[in-house]
């Protein structure tokens, strides 16, 4: 019984220390109070085998904002994967409205991402 408890504690410690490298971040402080990320969904497409990312957000301001976003993909070893989609893309965020960003990984080796949003 004692060995089981030790293994359980060690397992919980290891799981607690594992860091999630994927994230979404609003990097422009001038819009961070009005632009919020509400939901992040991930899946692997059954047909293509590529990871898909869907980010739902909200513009709570009373003005139209032209957002820009950029995603950087990483393989399982943490190395950056260069892709055509590395550049900043534009996205309209209408006043007091929701917006959605949908992104597909450049290849099957892409496991983690970092999505940056600015104006």
PyMOL commands that set and color helices and strands:
alter all, ss='L'
color gray80, all
select helices_A, chain A and resi 2-17+84-86
alter helices_A, ss='H'
color red, helices_A
select strands_A, chain A and resi 23-26+35-44+51-59+65-74+80-81+89-93+97-104+112-118
alter strands_A, ss='S'
color yellow, strands_A
deselect
rebuild
show_as cartoon
